[in-house]
């Protein structure tokens, strides 16, 4: 160890050296707001303990409230999930407004548009760019990398991003932030006048070549650079003819190499090999690469602080390396992080809420906390973050009489999904009410179920939990809005349809010529229930009637709530050979098949009670004819009472609030349907309400 | 705006000034490793945009791997929960090893000791100090603050912490970190030679006085200082006779003031008023105080970055102020954060795992991922983080024949708790398998239930979720270990005991003189089941028999798994007037009452199957006599099949692994009980196993 005085002198000398650099920078550099940070290579040193005192001096950040631009290419269902996790990690640490430039295919666009619209994070602007339009620009490059054509699109960003945009941070979907992105943005200030691309060295020996026989990588400077995190000076790239430059280089290399192995990264490296003056090397901590044969350990064992983790193995989180667990934990933090907590305003920056969010905030502020139904009203107003088609989904080919089963569920009903898939071979649109962490469990659940993994015609839409009451009708509306067939079967998750129901419904719709009828029709599927855990599901109406007579089956809620299904007229159904019409009556809540454009559910009914009843009233008010199908049936399986029904039973306030909402619903009906709505009001007797 | 050249020159000048300070510091300062940061007061400026360029220059951090010391005073169940959330926030951002010095009462010690032992976070050392012993040192000070005597204990820390300890960060339990604690530690380096206490100014007008008629606060310098976050130079405090100093001051003020209003804070401020040279003012962001009348906005609207949030209103998170939502979101991040993700090693620092954690890591590393039962074996080895007595708990007074109901549950069975409380008026010890986020939902659930809130004799032990299989027997063992009565009723959460069962069991234990018997006895409580959601619970054995004959009740699992309870001999029970002995038979799994020191459950049975069966075998092998009680009964309520039973049914691997574990269990039995265990092996017929 050095004597204390000597150490001090050394420290002072180092610092003075630093000072000269910094002062020079302030006097002659381009961007006086920013500070400095040394770059690093794997074989050089400067991120380790040796220069710890300088690396600890963090860069000056961009000015408060400066807008930072980020570009991401994203296609498909799985990458869309990745982008959300990446954005969560960025938002968690950020202190600046952000503008995200998302290059997406149609699938990712529809998912991310819904997600960001419902997320309502302050000070985040989004702009979409159509990846389809970019394909001709890069499809001439043969590419062996798993990212396909989309990987190559980073090359054309300077051409497609707005001309007014001078700088952008470009991110792969498989990176996770562990620090404030403003620190990365601040590194633009260290670019020399010639430098246009900021990159971290590649943390593997790939570009050194000779990893195996005939391994011939694209040309690169030393180990080359990794393009998972890029700082682009768009203004200078445009000026310097970037488009010509990379195309020329790619064409030249493709004369001898058959394709890119690592997509855009090969081309970037070829350009840099030829023009090393273009690259500004970034410190290794800004792109810690976790492939199977990573050399990243050289970076992170010495570094004080990791900034960005890059899961650049096709195995992603399942990659094997000594410290994978550590990095997984950082990533899992954001996978499971409750996205609603990121709706944080940026203090001291001008408010940047979208208009809907502004309105919502005002409406929430006007609620009276002392009012007994406050919790309900708050829940009714809540806008839940929605991630549509959370898993890969292949919509069924369009068929005029096709029917989608629509239902909603939370975590405690996941075990119904396999049985449901066995009973309903057709398309389904299911809304799942989950926390972010539960959504990950759900992913695992589907992944380990061969039955569920095989079904690409089931669309799962995650609605993120917020508030104490189950937003049953909002969930139904999400699932309904995402159904893609002409007809929908509005079911509940605890029901298993007859094995033949899907085919039978399609045949019935065709035979009844529903699509050509002037009269709107709702086909009623009679509902039954079993009280047994194990239970042999009837294969036909005849078998069902036998079980009914034996007392193993009952008509649904016969003991507790007969009026819910009484108008279906089970006695008539027993004998029926043809569809028959039934009349609405108070509290009727059958399971029905209706056209996709049917009325939405009333979102004021949250928690337990009246959520389906109100919808059937709406159908009746819009003069849907209720037609019971003679061979259709669906059976409810037993489960423990929900928390909401328990609360309803034990809380007089709960019941009073439900009563109040019923009355408000009826006032709405009167406004919309006038005298015709009088019959519903007459039928409403408070004493009849469920207790 | 200044012209560009002028701005540069100014920047350079500022920087040069800064450099002189820093270099001077390196040459002449005490701690060459550390950097600098300006302090701030509410009416002064220096945290805002005006000096942004310097405040953006973050302090140099302490050397990598330097051990940081933190002291916290904590008493009772609620503060123990707070401490865990605080520590989570510290661990999330920390990059240094930590030593926590916890001054605790007996309750907090037992909770936190278990919690940290099972948490196994690398590079965190814990030392406990008995608050009981400190009481005489401060109990002479009358205190009106809600923290009671414990609040005052911060005053005596210099006397009780180890003499070798020169510096410590002292934290209230109600603060949340939003940054690396090393940055706070680094501020020690800015203390002048005289300064011994680092504090943030109080962000309210309290100490200015005259807030209302006769409001007479303790003396303070201006607005005074807040003691939620303190940097203490213990070495200098001890040298300067701190103990005499604060006692003298407190005694003097108590001549005119009757008591402290804000505990230790009043005394600290009185001392500082007299000796202003002792205090080193810290930047306001290190203790952003969120009381109802906070002035903190002046701090955080200007600051680039908040470091520590202090919930210093008795209302805590329910405090009302304009930006409460923002701060709540930061806090909720850590309330719901999955604690196991904080088991991150510190790269480049010597490993600091406790020996058990080291062993566990080795055992885990030896598992073969390719083995079909890998997932099970991993689950069996998993050490779950455990938070015992998560809610306030008052153990029942010791009574020799008392019985605690022991059970375990997860989130989907919360709705059973109220009914269970109505059926069992005695003590309960319940293990809850939850995520951190679910534990918060559980807290809310109990808080809104008058039935549950009223019961202080129910102890809830949270076992944090980890891994895909339900660790049913580990949960049972946690609940069993925490039972405080001589006897335990080993039940399951889906069962409701007869209303009279608690009294009847105590009477039976007394009458049978169980405690004086040489023979060990397990009292069998016969199990029944209903398949109906709504169900009128029988008030007596006679009523139960009527329901049984009417077919509304069945003996438990009569249809699916009769051998589970067959030996109870229900026919004999119908007629029995006195307890009768029954013999063990294969697959018997009755619900029993046993002494608290009974054998533990075998943790190898995770997920579904054989978890109780193995325990009953163990009782039989230890020659417990099985005695059926003629008036005891318990009834199982319907619920949907669990995920684990679904997996068991659908996965051959699951069934094969269970079979393998049964065999391993039997090998263990043979080793422990020799030839006596042969009968269990003989009885084990693979074909009999559940399918």
Boltz contact constraints between the chains, C-beta under 6 A:
constraints:
  - contact:
      token1: [A, 8]
      token2: [B, 26]
      max_distance: 6.0
  - contact:
      token1: [A, 8]
      token2: [B, 27]
      max_distance: 6.0
  - contact:
      token1: [A, 8]
      token2: [B, 32]
      max_distance: 6.0
  - contact:
      token1: [A, 11]
      token2: [B, 26]
      max_distance: 6.0
  - contact:
      token1: [A, 11]
      token2: [B, 32]
      max_distance: 6.0
  - contact:
      token1: [A, 12]
      token2: [B, 23]
      max_distance: 6.0
  - contact:
      token1: [A, 12]
      token2: [B, 26]
      max_distance: 6.0
  - contact:
      token1: [A, 12]
      token2: [B, 27]
      max_distance: 6.0
  - contact:
      token1: [A, 15]
      token2: [B, 23]
      max_distance: 6.0
  - contact:
      token1: [A, 19]
      token2: [B, 19]
      max_distance: 6.0
  - contact:
      token1: [A, 23]
      token2: [B, 12]
      max_distance: 6.0
  - contact:
      token1: [A, 26]
      token2: [B, 8]
      max_distance: 6.0
  - contact:
      token1: [A, 26]
      token2: [B, 11]
      max_distance: 6.0
  - contact:
      token1: [A, 26]
      token2: [B, 12]
      max_distance: 6.0
  - contact:
      token1: [A, 27]
      token2: [B, 8]
      max_distance: 6.0
  - contact:
      token1: [A, 27]
      token2: [B, 12]
      max_distance: 6.0
  - contact:
      token1: [A, 32]
      token2: [B, 7]
      max_distance: 6.0
  - contact:
      token1: [A, 32]
      token2: [B, 8]
      max_distance: 6.0
  - contact:
      token1: [A, 32]
      token2: [B, 11]
      max_distance: 6.0
  - contact:
      token1: [A, 56]
      token2: [B, 60]
      max_distance: 6.0
  - contact:
      token1: [A, 56]
      token2: [B, 61]
      max_distance: 6.0
  - contact:
      token1: [A, 58]
      token2: [B, 58]
      max_distance: 6.0
  - contact:
      token1: [A, 60]
      token2: [B, 56]
      max_distance: 6.0
  - contact:
      token1: [A, 61]
      token2: [B, 56]
      max_distance: 6.0
  - contact:
      token1: [A, 64]
      token2: [B, 304]
      max_distance: 6.0
  - contact:
      token1: [A, 300]
      token2: [B, 347]
      max_distance: 6.0
  - contact:
      token1: [A, 301]
      token2: [B, 347]
      max_distance: 6.0
  - contact:
      token1: [A, 301]
      token2: [B, 348]
      max_distance: 6.0
  - contact:
      token1: [A, 304]
      token2: [B, 64]
      max_distance: 6.0
  - contact:
      token1: [A, 326]
      token2: [B, 344]
      max_distance: 6.0
  - contact:
      token1: [A, 329]
      token2: [B, 341]
      max_distance: 6.0
  - contact:
      token1: [A, 329]
      token2: [B, 344]
      max_distance: 6.0
  - contact:
      token1: [A, 332]
      token2: [B, 341]
      max_distance: 6.0
  - contact:
      token1: [A, 333]
      token2: [B, 341]
      max_distance: 6.0
  - contact:
      token1: [A, 341]
      token2: [B, 329]
      max_distance: 6.0
  - contact:
      token1: [A, 341]
      token2: [B, 332]
      max_distance: 6.0
  - contact:
      token1: [A, 341]
      token2: [B, 333]
      max_distance: 6.0
  - contact:
      token1: [A, 344]
      token2: [B, 326]
      max_distance: 6.0
  - contact:
      token1: [A, 344]
      token2: [B, 329]
      max_distance: 6.0
  - contact:
      token1: [A, 347]
      token2: [B, 300]
      max_distance: 6.0
  - contact:
      token1: [A, 347]
      token2: [B, 301]
      max_distance: 6.0
  - contact:
      token1: [A, 348]
      token2: [B, 301]
      max_distance: 6.0
  - contact:
      token1: [A, 412]
      token2: [B, 412]
      max_distance: 6.0
  - contact:
      token1: [A, 415]
      token2: [B, 643]
      max_distance: 6.0
  - contact:
      token1: [A, 415]
      token2: [B, 646]
      max_distance: 6.0
  - contact:
      token1: [A, 531]
      token2: [B, 531]
      max_distance: 6.0
  - contact:
      token1: [A, 638]
      token2: [B, 638]
      max_distance: 6.0
  - contact:
      token1: [A, 639]
      token2: [B, 640]
      max_distance: 6.0
  - contact:
      token1: [A, 640]
      token2: [B, 639]
      max_distance: 6.0
  - contact:
      token1: [A, 643]
      token2: [B, 415]
      max_distance: 6.0
  - contact:
      token1: [A, 646]
      token2: [B, 415]
      max_distance: 6.0
